[in-house]
């Protein structure tokens, strides 16, 4: 502000001197040399500086806001991952809990399996419905082949129901599977 006032007073002083010299007729206008910065407005320079500083501040604010938003989003993602991990752990623990003591309600009996069906095949077929507690592929005595029957016990009744619903009547290698819930069906 002080500099602005000084610049304005210098301009006024030079203009007054110029007018006085022209009125006196002592010197022509061509003979007067003005300072190089005469006519440059220092206000424009100050304005440009202030504008540039304001733009820098705005850019810094935007960068800070972006960083804060990224941190907030990462925190939300971490929280969601933690929550999902907790749910998966609970689900896994829930699957391993025996929901009823009676194995009759959480077991299925399957008839119609291919004779060359292996334990790994049985496990693969039935494990997609829940965690298997035990299984037994009924084999012909003294032979590698099975009788086409199996018992599968799950940790909970829901898994047994899902397996029955999905596998009963399903065509598996040209044979239709028959699936019943309970061990009494095996007899």
C-alpha positions as CSV (number, residue, x, y, z in Angstrom):
1,X,0.0,0.0,0.0
2,X,2.8,2.4,0.9
3,X,4.6,1.7,-2.4
4,X,1.4,2.2,-4.3
5,X,0.9,5.6,-2.7
6,X,4.6,6.5,-3.5
7,X,4.2,5.5,-7.1
8,X,1.1,7.5,-7.5
9,X,2.6,10.6,-5.9
10,X,5.7,10.3,-8.2
11,X,3.4,10.1,-11.3
12,X,1.5,13.2,-10.1
13,X,4.7,15.1,-9.5
14,X,6.1,14.2,-12.9
15,X,2.8,15.2,-14.6
16,X,2.9,18.6,-12.8
17,X,6.5,19.2,-13.7
18,X,5.7,18.3,-17.3
19,X,2.7,20.7,-17.4
20,X,4.8,23.5,-15.8
21,X,7.6,23.1,-18.3
22,X,5.1,23.0,-21.2
23,X,3.4,26.2,-19.9
24,X,6.7,28.0,-19.4
25,X,7.8,27.1,-22.8
26,X,11.3,26.3,-21.6
27,X,11.6,22.9,-23.2
28,X,9.6,20.9,-25.7
29,X,7.9,17.7,-24.9
30,X,10.5,15.7,-26.9
31,X,13.3,16.8,-24.7
32,X,11.9,15.4,-21.5
33,X,13.0,11.9,-20.6
34,X,10.8,9.9,-18.3
35,X,11.9,7.0,-16.2
36,X,11.6,3.6,-17.9
37,X,9.0,2.3,-15.5
38,X,6.8,5.4,-16.0
39,X,3.4,4.3,-17.1
40,X,3.7,0.8,-15.7
41,X,1.1,0.2,-13.2
42,X,2.5,-1.4,-10.1
43,X,-1.1,-2.3,-9.1
44,X,-1.2,-4.7,-12.1
45,X,2.0,-6.4,-10.8
46,X,0.6,-6.7,-7.3
47,X,-2.7,-8.0,-8.7
48,X,-0.8,-10.6,-10.8
49,X,1.2,-11.7,-7.8
50,X,-1.9,-12.0,-5.6
51,X,-3.7,-13.9,-8.3
52,X,-0.8,-16.3,-8.7
53,X,-0.6,-16.8,-5.0
54,X,-4.3,-17.5,-4.8
55,X,-4.1,-20.0,-7.6
56,X,-1.3,-21.8,-5.8
57,X,-3.3,-21.9,-2.6
58,X,-6.3,-23.2,-4.5
59,X,-4.2,-25.9,-6.1
60,X,-2.7,-26.8,-2.7
61,X,-6.2,-27.0,-1.3
62,X,-7.3,-29.3,-4.2
63,X,-4.3,-31.6,-3.7
64,X,-5.0,-31.8,0.0
65,X,-8.7,-32.6,-0.6
66,X,-7.7,-35.3,-3.0
67,X,-5.3,-36.8,-0.6
68,X,-7.9,-36.7,2.2
69,X,-10.5,-38.3,0.0
70,X,-8.0,-41.0,-1.0
71,X,-7.2,-41.7,2.6
72,X,-10.9,-41.8,3.5
73,X,-11.7,-44.2,0.7
74,X,-8.7,-46.4,1.6
75,X,-9.9,-46.4,5.2
76,X,-13.4,-47.4,4.0
77,X,-12.0,-50.2,1.9
78,X,-9.9,-51.4,4.8
79,X,-12.9,-51.4,7.0
80,X,-15.0,-53.3,4.4
81,X,-12.2,-55.9,4.0
82,X,-11.9,-56.3,7.7
83,X,-15.7,-56.8,7.9
84,X,-15.7,-59.3,5.1
85,X,-12.9,-61.2,6.7
86,X,-14.8,-61.3,10.0
87,X,-17.9,-62.6,8.2
88,X,-16.0,-65.2,6.3
89,X,-14.4,-66.3,9.6
90,X,-17.7,-66.5,11.3
91,X,-19.2,-68.4,8.3
92,X,-16.3,-70.9,8.4
93,X,-16.7,-71.3,12.1
94,X,-20.5,-71.7,11.7
95,X,-20.0,-74.4,9.0
96,X,-17.7,-76.4,11.3
97,X,-20.2,-76.3,14.2
98,X,-22.5,-79.2,14.3
99,X,-26.0,-77.6,14.4
100,X,-27.8,-80.8,15.6
101,X,-26.4,-83.8,17.3
102,X,-28.4,-86.2,15.3
103,X,-26.3,-87.1,12.2
104,X,-29.5,-88.4,10.6
105,X,-30.6,-84.8,9.7
106,X,-27.2,-83.6,8.4
107,X,-26.4,-86.6,6.3
108,X,-27.3,-87.6,2.8
109,X,-27.4,-91.0,1.1
110,X,-26.6,-91.0,-2.7
111,X,-27.5,-93.8,-5.1
112,X,-26.5,-94.0,-8.8
113,X,-22.9,-93.0,-8.7
114,X,-20.6,-94.3,-11.5
115,X,-18.8,-97.5,-10.5
116,X,-15.4,-95.9,-11.2
117,X,-16.2,-92.9,-8.9
118,X,-13.3,-92.1,-6.5
119,X,-13.2,-90.6,-3.0
120,X,-11.8,-87.4,-4.6
121,X,-14.7,-87.3,-7.0
122,X,-17.2,-87.7,-4.2
123,X,-15.6,-85.0,-2.1
124,X,-15.5,-82.6,-5.1
125,X,-19.1,-83.3,-6.0
126,X,-20.5,-82.8,-2.4
127,X,-18.2,-80.1,-1.0
128,X,-19.7,-77.3,-3.0
129,X,-22.8,-77.4,-0.7
130,X,-20.9,-77.1,2.6
131,X,-18.1,-78.4,4.7
132,X,-18.1,-82.2,4.8
133,X,-17.6,-83.8,8.2
134,X,-17.2,-87.3,6.8
135,X,-18.0,-89.4,3.8
136,X,-18.0,-93.1,2.8
137,X,-18.0,-94.4,-0.7
138,X,-19.5,-97.9,-0.4
139,X,-17.2,-100.3,-2.2
140,X,-17.5,-103.9,-3.4
141,X,-15.5,-106.1,-1.1
142,X,-12.0,-106.8,-2.4
143,X,-12.4,-104.6,-5.5
144,X,-11.5,-101.1,-6.5
145,X,-15.0,-100.4,-7.8
146,X,-17.8,-99.1,-5.7
147,X,-21.4,-100.1,-5.4
148,X,-22.5,-96.7,-6.8
149,X,-23.7,-95.6,-3.3
150,X,-22.2,-93.1,-0.8
151,X,-23.0,-91.6,2.6
152,X,-22.0,-88.0,3.2
153,X,-22.3,-86.3,6.6
154,X,-22.1,-82.5,6.7
155,X,-21.6,-80.2,9.7
156,X,-25.0,-78.7,9.4
157,X,-28.5,-79.6,8.1
158,X,-28.6,-76.6,5.7
159,X,-25.6,-78.1,3.7
160,X,-27.4,-81.5,3.6
161,X,-30.6,-79.9,2.3
162,X,-28.7,-77.9,-0.4
163,X,-26.9,-81.0,-1.6
164,X,-30.2,-83.0,-1.8
165,X,-31.9,-80.2,-3.7
166,X,-29.0,-79.8,-6.1
167,X,-28.1,-83.4,-6.7
168,X,-31.4,-85.3,-6.6
169,X,-32.4,-86.3,-10.1
170,X,-29.3,-84.9,-11.6
171,X,-27.8,-86.7,-14.6
172,X,-24.2,-87.6,-13.8
173,X,-22.3,-89.5,-16.5
174,X,-25.5,-90.9,-18.0
175,X,-27.0,-92.0,-14.6
176,X,-29.5,-90.2,-12.6
177,X,-28.6,-89.6,-8.9
178,X,-31.0,-90.3,-6.2
179,X,-30.3,-88.4,-3.0
180,X,-32.1,-88.7,0.3
181,X,-31.6,-87.1,3.7
182,X,-30.8,-89.5,6.5
183,X,-29.0,-92.7,7.3
184,X,-32.2,-94.8,7.4
185,X,-32.5,-94.4,3.7
186,X,-29.2,-96.3,3.3
187,X,-30.7,-99.6,4.4
